[in-house]
Amino acid sequence: MAMGLEGALAAIDKKRVEEIARNFLAQNHAVIDVRNPTLEDNTWIVEADVMVFSTYHIKRVKVDAQTGRILGCESRLYPKIASL
C-alpha cells in the first residue's frame, strides 16, 4: 500500500502525530527536532532529537494511529556527539 494511502486511513495525520510526540517528549526533555513520521501497521513511528542533561539523544516514539495514544519510546545517544 502506498504511503499516501496509508496516511489517509489513519485517524491521526502526520502533522498531528508530530505534535503528539513533541508534547510527550517536552514533558522531560528539551526537544530540538521531530521528524520522519512513518506509518507501520496502524502505528506511527516518529524520531526526535532531544537534549537530556546536556547530552543529545535520539528518541523513537510509537503512537497508535487511531487513538493518538503513546505506545512506547526508545532512546539512544546521538552518534559522534557526547555532550556540548
NUTORKOL-91446 format. One line per field, with one value per atom (N, C-alpha, C, O, CB): residue number from 1; residue in one letter; atom name; x, y, z. Coordinates in Angstrom, 3 decimals, m for minus. Glycine has a CB too. Layout:
! NUTORKOL-91446
nr c(NUM; ...)
rest c(A; ...)
atom c(CA; ...)
x c(X; ...)
y c(Y; ...)
z c(Z; ...)
END
This chain:
! NUTORKOL-91446
nr c(1; 1; 1; 1; 1; 2; 2; 2; 2; 2; 3; 3; 3; 3; 3; 4; 4; 4; 4; 4; 5; 5; 5; 5; 5; 6; 6; 6; 6; 6; 7; 7; 7; 7; 7; 8; 8; 8; 8; 8; 9; 9; 9; 9; 9; 10; 10; 10; 10; 10; 11; 11; 11; 11; 11; 12; 12; 12; 12; 12; 13; 13; 13; 13; 13; 14; 14; 14; 14; 14; 15; 15; 15; 15; 15; 16; 16; 16; 16; 16; 17; 17; 17; 17; 17; 18; 18; 18; 18; 18; 19; 19; 19; 19; 19; 20; 20; 20; 20; 20; 21; 21; 21; 21; 21; 22; 22; 22; 22; 22; 23; 23; 23; 23; 23; 24; 24; 24; 24; 24; 25; 25; 25; 25; 25; 26; 26; 26; 26; 26; 27; 27; 27; 27; 27; 28; 28; 28; 28; 28; 29; 29; 29; 29; 29; 30; 30; 30; 30; 30; 31; 31; 31; 31; 31; 32; 32; 32; 32; 32; 33; 33; 33; 33; 33; 34; 34; 34; 34; 34; 35; 35; 35; 35; 35; 36; 36; 36; 36; 36; 37; 37; 37; 37; 37; 38; 38; 38; 38; 38; 39; 39; 39; 39; 39; 40; 40; 40; 40; 40; 41; 41; 41; 41; 41; 42; 42; 42; 42; 42; 43; 43; 43; 43; 43; 44; 44; 44; 44; 44; 45; 45; 45; 45; 45; 46; 46; 46; 46; 46; 47; 47; 47; 47; 47; 48; 48; 48; 48; 48; 49; 49; 49; 49; 49; 50; 50; 50; 50; 50; 51; 51; 51; 51; 51; 52; 52; 52; 52; 52; 53; 53; 53; 53; 53; 54; 54; 54; 54; 54; 55; 55; 55; 55; 55; 56; 56; 56; 56; 56; 57; 57; 57; 57; 57; 58; 58; 58; 58; 58; 59; 59; 59; 59; 59; 60; 60; 60; 60; 60; 61; 61; 61; 61; 61; 62; 62; 62; 62; 62; 63; 63; 63; 63; 63; 64; 64; 64; 64; 64; 65; 65; 65; 65; 65; 66; 66; 66; 66; 66; 67; 67; 67; 67; 67; 68; 68; 68; 68; 68; 69; 69; 69; 69; 69; 70; 70; 70; 70; 70; 71; 71; 71; 71; 71; 72; 72; 72; 72; 72; 73; 73; 73; 73; 73; 74; 74; 74; 74; 74; 75; 75; 75; 75; 75; 76; 76; 76; 76; 76; 77; 77; 77; 77; 77; 78; 78; 78; 78; 78; 79; 79; 79; 79; 79; 80; 80; 80; 80; 80; 81; 81; 81; 81; 81; 82; 82; 82; 82; 82; 83; 83; 83; 83; 83; 84; 84; 84; 84; 84)
rest c(M; M; M; M; M; A; A; A; A; A; M; M; M; M; M; G; G; G; G; G; L; L; L; L; L; E; E; E; E; E; G; G; G; G; G; A; A; A; A; A; L; L; L; L; L; A; A; A; A; A; A; A; A; A; A; I; I; I; I; I; D; D; D; D; D; K; K; K; K; K; K; K; K; K; K; R; R; R; R; R; V; V; V; V; V; E; E; E; E; E; E; E; E; E; E; I; I; I; I; I; A; A; A; A; A; R; R; R; R; R; N; N; N; N; N; F; F; F; F; F; L; L; L; L; L; A; A; A; A; A; Q; Q; Q; Q; Q; N; N; N; N; N; H; H; H; H; H; A; A; A; A; A; V; V; V; V; V; I; I; I; I; I; D; D; D; D; D; V; V; V; V; V; R; R; R; R; R; N; N; N; N; N; P; P; P; P; P; T; T; T; T; T; L; L; L; L; L; E; E; E; E; E; D; D; D; D; D; N; N; N; N; N; T; T; T; T; T; W; W; W; W; W; I; I; I; I; I; V; V; V; V; V; E; E; E; E; E; A; A; A; A; A; D; D; D; D; D; V; V; V; V; V; M; M; M; M; M; V; V; V; V; V; F; F; F; F; F; S; S; S; S; S; T; T; T; T; T; Y; Y; Y; Y; Y; H; H; H; H; H; I; I; I; I; I; K; K; K; K; K; R; R; R; R; R; V; V; V; V; V; K; K; K; K; K; V; V; V; V; V; D; D; D; D; D; A; A; A; A; A; Q; Q; Q; Q; Q; T; T; T; T; T; G; G; G; G; G; R; R; R; R; R; I; I; I; I; I; L; L; L; L; L; G; G; G; G; G; C; C; C; C; C; E; E; E; E; E; S; S; S; S; S; R; R; R; R; R; L; L; L; L; L; Y; Y; Y; Y; Y; P; P; P; P; P; K; K; K; K; K; I; I; I; I; I; A; A; A; A; A; S; S; S; S; S; L; L; L; L; L)
atom c(N; CA; C; O; CB; N; CA; C; O; CB; N; CA; C; O; CB; N; CA; C; O; CB; N; CA; C; O; CB; N; CA; C; O; CB; N; CA; C; O; CB; N; CA; C; O; CB; N; CA; C; O; CB; N; CA; C; O; CB; N; CA; C; O; CB; N; CA; C; O; CB; N; CA; C; O; CB; N; CA; C; O; CB; N; CA; C; O; CB; N; CA; C; O; CB; N; CA; C; O; CB; N; CA; C; O; CB; N; CA; C; O; CB; N; CA; C; O; CB; N; CA; C; O; CB; N; CA; C; O; CB; N; CA; C; O; CB; N; CA; C; O; CB; N; CA; C; O; CB; N; CA; C; O; CB; N; CA; C; O; CB; N; CA; C; O; CB; N; CA; C; O; CB; N; CA; C; O; CB; N; CA; C; O; CB; N; CA; C; O; CB; N; CA; C; O; CB; N; CA; C; O; CB; N; CA; C; O; CB; N; CA; C; O; CB; N; CA; C; O; CB; N; CA; C; O; CB; N; CA; C; O; CB; N; CA; C; O; CB; N; CA; C; O; CB; N; CA; C; O; CB; N; CA; C; O; CB; N; CA; C; O; CB; N; CA; C; O; CB; N; CA; C; O; CB; N; CA; C; O; CB; N; CA; C; O; CB; N; CA; C; O; CB; N; CA; C; O; CB; N; CA; C; O; CB; N; CA; C; O; CB; N; CA; C; O; CB; N; CA; C; O; CB; N; CA; C; O; CB; N; CA; C; O; CB; N; CA; C; O; CB; N; CA; C; O; CB; N; CA; C; O; CB; N; CA; C; O; CB; N; CA; C; O; CB; N; CA; C; O; CB; N; CA; C; O; CB; N; CA; C; O; CB; N; CA; C; O; CB; N; CA; C; O; CB; N; CA; C; O; CB; N; CA; C; O; CB; N; CA; C; O; CB; N; CA; C; O; CB; N; CA; C; O; CB; N; CA; C; O; CB; N; CA; C; O; CB; N; CA; C; O; CB; N; CA; C; O; CB; N; CA; C; O; CB; N; CA; C; O; CB; N; CA; C; O; CB; N; CA; C; O; CB; N; CA; C; O; CB; N; CA; C; O; CB; N; CA; C; O; CB; N; CA; C; O; CB; N; CA; C; O; CB)
x c(0.842; 0.000; 0.891; 1.859; m0.960; 0.603; 1.410; 1.316; 0.282; 0.968; 2.389; 2.436; 1.315; 0.710; 3.769; 1.020; m0.036; m1.384; m2.165; m0.115; m1.668; m2.930; m3.006; m4.056; m3.115; m1.911; m1.896; m2.201; m2.998; m0.538; m1.565; m1.785; m3.230; m3.737; m0.890; m3.903; m5.304; m6.203; m7.276; m5.742; m5.796; m6.602; m6.451; m7.291; m6.232; m5.407; m5.172; m6.012; m6.177; m3.673; m6.538; m7.313; m6.396; m6.813; m8.070; m5.152; m4.160; m3.264; m2.689; m3.319; m3.136; m2.301; m0.868; m0.566; m2.908; 0.012; 1.433; 1.652; 2.432; 2.171; 0.974; 1.153; 0.747; 1.440; 0.331; m0.372; m0.868; 0.055; 0.302; m2.304; 0.574; 1.445; 2.764; 3.323; 1.714; 3.268; 4.465; 4.190; 5.032; 4.924; 3.008; 2.617; 2.480; 2.921; 1.286; 1.875; 1.727; 3.092; 3.322; 0.910; 3.995; 5.335; 6.099; 6.748; 6.122; 6.025; 6.723; 6.210; 7.005; 6.535; 4.895; 4.318; 4.689; 4.963; 2.799; 4.697; 5.083; 6.531; 6.824; 4.888; 7.432; 8.851; 9.176; 10.074; 9.675; 8.463; 8.739; 8.447; 8.860; 7.907; 7.753; 7.486; 8.775; 8.864; 6.537; 9.782; 11.024; 12.299; 13.393; 11.033; 12.183; 13.354; 13.259; 12.170; 13.512; 14.398; 14.425; 14.367; 15.321; 15.720; 13.256; 13.056; 13.691; 13.366; 11.541; 14.595; 15.299; 14.590; 14.375; 16.762; 14.227; 13.598; 12.754; 13.134; 14.665; 11.615; 10.759; 10.670; 10.385; 9.314; 10.914; 10.999; 10.597; 10.424; 12.419; 10.460; 10.275; 9.110; 9.307; 11.510; 7.908; 6.806; 6.505; 6.284; 5.544; 6.497; 6.159; 5.069; 5.055; 7.418; 4.178; 3.061; 3.343; 3.537; 1.732; 3.366; 3.595; 2.561; 2.528; 5.037; 1.717; 0.722; m0.093; m0.182; 1.408; m0.686; m1.553; m0.816; m1.437; m2.691; 0.515; 1.327; 2.236; 2.990; 2.162; 2.160; 3.095; 4.401; 4.394; 2.509; 5.514; 6.843; 7.481; 7.639; 7.726; 7.849; 8.378; 9.744; 9.908; 7.411; 10.722; 12.039; 12.157; 11.583; 13.170; 12.915; 13.107; 14.502; 15.026; 12.032; 15.090; 16.350; 15.998; 15.255; 17.304; 16.539; 16.279; 17.591; 18.597; 15.255; 17.561; 18.719; 18.312; 17.295; 19.268; 19.134; 18.918; 20.202; 21.231; 18.502; 20.161; 21.348; 22.572; 23.632; 21.662; 22.416; 23.480; 23.990; 25.071; 24.632; 23.229; 23.606; 22.506; 21.325; 23.856; 22.907; 21.951; 21.527; 22.354; 22.553; 20.238; 19.679; 18.754; 18.215; 18.918; 18.583; 17.568; 16.473; 16.737; 18.164; 15.256; 14.113; 13.276; 13.134; 13.259; 12.737; 11.834; 10.519; 10.449; 12.445; 9.488; 8.200; 7.214; 7.117; 7.665; 6.486; 5.450; 4.093; 3.833; 5.596; 3.214; 1.909; 0.832; 0.972; 1.870; m0.243; m1.370; m2.003; m2.356; m2.423; m2.152; m2.637; m4.125; m4.591; m2.368; m4.868; m6.301; m6.615; m7.483; m7.058; m5.909; m6.242; m5.272; m5.630; m6.285; m4.043; m3.025; m2.328; m1.525; m3.643; m2.625; m2.015; m0.548; m0.207; m2.797; 0.309; 1.726; 1.846; 1.369; 2.582; 2.490; 2.652; 4.031; 4.212; 2.406; 5.002; 6.343; 7.320; 7.032; 6.804; 8.494; 9.538; 10.891; 11.136; 9.377; 11.768; 13.129; 14.111; 13.803; 13.408; 15.288; 16.289; 17.667; 18.002; 16.309; 18.460; 19.875; 20.662; 20.122; 20.089; 21.935; 22.787; 22.960; 23.022; 24.151; 23.037; 23.262; 24.652; 25.606; 23.087; 24.811; 26.136; 27.149; 26.844; 26.018; 28.358; 29.512; 29.398; 30.279; 29.730; 28.333; 28.222; 27.894; 26.774; 27.131; 28.840; 28.612; 27.935; 26.985; 29.927; 28.404; 27.804; 28.303; 29.185; 28.130; 27.723; 28.133; 29.471; 29.967; 27.104)
y c(m1.177; 0.000; 1.246; 1.296; m0.005; 2.219; 3.427; 4.239; 4.230; 4.273; 4.937; 5.707; 6.723; 6.881; 6.406; 7.412; 8.420; 7.818; 8.428; 9.114; 6.626; 5.961; 5.497; 5.625; 4.778; 4.961; 4.541; 5.718; 5.599; 3.925; 6.864; 8.046; 8.499; 9.026; 9.163; 8.301; 8.694; 7.802; 8.240; 8.643; 6.557; 5.626; 5.825; 5.350; 4.212; 6.511; 6.735; 7.914; 8.907; 6.987; 7.792; 8.880; 10.050; 11.207; 8.387; 9.752; 10.762; 10.985; 10.030; 10.326; 12.237; 12.505; 12.860; 12.966; 13.647; 13.042; 13.307; 14.536; 14.494; 13.486; 15.609; 16.847; 16.648; 17.098; 17.991; 15.977; 15.757; 14.815; 15.044; 15.182; 13.763; 12.827; 13.498; 13.194; 11.576; 14.404; 15.163; 15.999; 16.088; 16.071; 16.610; 17.421; 16.548; 16.942; 18.160; 15.377; 14.459; 14.034; 14.055; 13.220; 13.652; 13.220; 14.367; 14.172; 12.687; 15.561; 16.726; 17.035; 17.264; 17.963; 17.041; 17.331; 16.266; 16.583; 17.442; 15.004; 13.910; 14.061; 13.977; 12.560; 14.283; 14.386; 15.652; 15.642; 14.345; 16.734; 18.026; 17.988; 18.892; 19.136; 16.971; 16.847; 16.657; 17.079; 15.681; 16.014; 15.701; 16.012; 15.746; 14.261; 16.573; 16.801; 18.144; 18.690; 15.674; 18.661; 19.808; 19.233; 18.600; 20.718; 19.451; 18.882; 19.801; 20.986; 18.675; 19.248; 20.017; 19.886; 20.881; 19.551; 18.652; 18.420; 17.151; 16.170; 18.314; 17.180; 15.999; 15.751; 16.670; 16.201; 14.502; 14.252; 12.815; 11.958; 14.532; 12.596; 11.269; 10.442; 9.268; 10.491; 11.001; 10.125; 9.106; 9.471; 10.952; 7.846; 6.784; 5.913; 5.679; 5.930; 5.447; 4.625; 3.165; 2.801; 5.081; 2.321; 0.886; 0.134; 0.261; 0.492; m0.648; m1.479; m0.705; m1.109; m2.633; 0.401; 1.222; 1.873; 2.261; 0.383; 1.990; 2.645; 3.668; 3.337; 1.605; 4.906; 5.936; 5.767; 5.542; 7.380; 5.873; 5.867; 7.200; 7.547; 4.651; 7.949; 9.303; 9.373; 8.912; 10.369; 9.940; 10.157; 11.603; 12.503; 9.794; 11.813; 13.167; 13.302; 12.368; 13.521; 14.468; 14.809; 15.586; 16.565; 15.642; 15.139; 15.811; 15.987; 15.352; 15.015; 16.853; 17.034; 16.675; 17.144; 18.495; 15.826; 15.410; 15.680; 15.073; 13.903; 16.576; 16.921; 17.188; 16.595; 15.798; 18.074; 18.498; 17.387; 17.509; 19.046; 16.317; 15.218; 15.014; 14.940; 13.911; 14.924; 14.710; 13.240; 12.336; 15.153; 13.024; 11.686; 11.684; 12.720; 11.232; 10.516; 10.318; 9.475; 8.378; 9.623; 9.985; 9.263; 8.730; 9.386; 10.179; 7.564; 6.953; 6.684; 5.827; 5.615; 7.425; 7.356; 6.599; 6.862; 8.780; 5.659; 4.916; 5.412; 5.492; 3.368; 5.750; 6.326; 5.553; 5.295; 7.830; 5.182; 4.500; 5.433; 6.562; 4.044; 4.987; 5.828; 6.154; 7.098; 5.144; 5.400; 5.659; 6.530; 7.399; 4.350; 6.301; 6.991; 8.117; 9.025; 5.997; 8.055; 9.031; 8.678; 9.461; 10.394; 7.507; 7.062; 6.679; 6.032; 5.868; 7.085; 6.710; 5.230; 4.782; 7.581; 4.475; 3.035; 2.677; 1.614; 2.300; 3.558; 3.275; 4.347; 5.185; 1.943; 4.305; 5.281; 4.630; 4.064; 6.574; 4.713; 4.178; 5.338; 6.379; 3.114; 5.150; 6.218; 5.659; 4.531; 6.951; 6.483; 6.146; 7.450; 8.498; 5.277; 7.366; 8.550; 8.969; 8.132; 8.289; 10.253; 10.796; 10.399; 10.605; 12.338; 9.836; 9.388; 10.527; 11.608; 8.704; 10.261; 11.153; 12.435; 13.289; 11.498; 12.604; 13.798; 13.343; 12.905; 14.790; 13.437; 13.008; 14.107; 13.832; 12.599; 15.327; 16.441; 17.754; 17.782; 16.353; 18.831; 20.166; 20.557; 21.644; 21.218)
z c(0.000; 0.000; 0.000; 0.759; 1.222; m0.800; m0.896; 0.390; 1.058; m2.093; 0.738; 1.977; 2.056; 3.117; 2.108; 0.976; 0.986; 1.333; 2.062; m0.358; 0.820; 1.089; 2.541; 3.169; 0.145; 3.085; 4.485; 5.396; 6.327; 4.851; 5.127; 5.944; 5.909; 6.899; 5.489; 4.781; 4.654; 5.500; 5.915; 3.190; 5.770; 6.548; 8.057; 8.821; 6.186; 8.497; 9.916; 10.408; 9.700; 10.186; 11.624; 12.217; 12.573; 12.518; 13.472; 12.934; 13.294; 12.079; 11.559; 14.553; 11.617; 10.445; 10.861; 12.050; 9.606; 9.863; 10.121; 10.997; 11.949; 8.809; 10.680; 11.444; 12.906; 13.818; 10.815; 13.114; 14.485; 15.251; 16.436; 14.459; 14.614; 15.329; 15.711; 16.765; 14.469; 14.875; 15.247; 16.493; 17.386; 14.080; 16.549; 17.707; 18.966; 20.045; 17.421; 18.824; 19.956; 20.488; 21.697; 19.544; 19.593; 20.002; 20.660; 21.687; 18.790; 20.072; 20.630; 22.046; 22.957; 19.708; 22.227; 23.545; 24.570; 25.727; 23.443; 24.148; 25.036; 25.491; 26.684; 24.337; 24.540; 24.867; 25.650; 26.491; 23.601; 25.386; 26.047; 27.551; 28.277; 25.396; 28.021; 29.450; 30.251; 31.404; 29.707; 29.626; 30.354; 29.590; 30.089; 30.724; 28.382; 27.547; 26.836; 26.657; 26.529; 26.439; 25.532; 24.119; 23.667; 25.751; 23.423; 22.091; 21.054; 20.980; 21.792; 20.259; 19.236; 17.890; 17.199; 19.120; 17.519; 16.221; 16.278; 16.917; 15.101; 15.610; 15.442; 13.944; 13.177; 16.094; 13.520; 12.079; 11.725; 12.591; 11.583; 10.438; 9.828; 10.367; 10.682; 10.001; 10.486; 10.891; 9.796; 8.641; 11.213; 10.162; 9.216; 9.834; 11.042; 8.846; 9.004; 9.459; 9.138; 7.978; 8.807; 10.189; 10.033; 10.852; 12.076; 10.466; 10.191; 10.886; 11.911; 13.070; 11.570; 11.490; 12.325; 13.502; 14.493; 12.845; 13.385; 14.406; 13.737; 12.822; 15.211; 14.196; 13.733; 14.493; 15.703; 13.936; 13.790; 14.401; 14.058; 12.888; 13.899; 15.108; 14.943; 15.606; 16.736; 15.547; 14.920; 15.516; 15.955; 15.342; 14.523; 17.034; 17.536; 18.130; 18.737; 18.586; 17.947; 18.606; 19.864; 19.814; 17.659; 20.995; 22.262; 23.021; 22.706; 23.111; 24.019; 24.879; 26.303; 26.813; 24.797; 26.936; 28.311; 29.069; 28.773; 28.404; 30.038; 30.830; 29.947; 30.147; 31.820; 28.980; 28.057; 27.140; 26.564; 28.843; 27.002; 26.118; 25.080; 25.419; 26.927; 23.816; 22.737; 22.673; 22.787; 21.392; 22.490; 22.325; 21.113; 20.725; 23.606; 20.531; 19.502; 20.146; 20.637; 18.197; 20.143; 20.694; 19.540; 18.508; 21.628; 19.720; 18.741; 19.474; 20.354; 18.116; 19.099; 19.779; 18.894; 17.696; 20.116; 19.493; 18.775; 19.256; 20.457; 18.995; 18.278; 18.574; 17.822; 16.627; 18.198; 18.518; 17.878; 16.855; 17.193; 18.931; 15.622; 14.520; 14.624; 13.987; 13.199; 15.406; 15.545; 16.757; 16.688; 15.649; 17.875; 19.125; 19.495; 20.243; 20.244; 18.969; 19.351; 20.653; 21.159; 19.471; 21.200; 22.452; 22.236; 21.246; 23.036; 23.169; 23.121; 23.461; 24.503; 24.105; 22.571; 22.771; 23.304; 23.899; 21.472; 23.095; 23.567; 23.155; 22.301; 23.059; 23.784; 23.481; 23.724; 24.789; 24.343; 22.728; 22.826; 22.731; 22.150; 21.708; 23.303; 23.295; 22.982; 23.345; 24.644; 22.295; 22.098; 22.021; 21.665; 20.799; 22.357; 22.278; 20.838; 19.938; 22.924; 20.627; 19.298; 18.849; 19.599; 19.277; 17.655; 17.209; 17.109; 16.605; 15.865; 17.600; 17.488; 18.288; 18.190; 16.069; 19.086; 19.916; 21.329; 21.592; 19.366; 22.229; 23.591; 24.409; 25.143; 24.238; 24.294; 25.028; 24.450; 23.593; 26.539; 24.935; 24.456; 25.007; 24.710; 24.834)
END
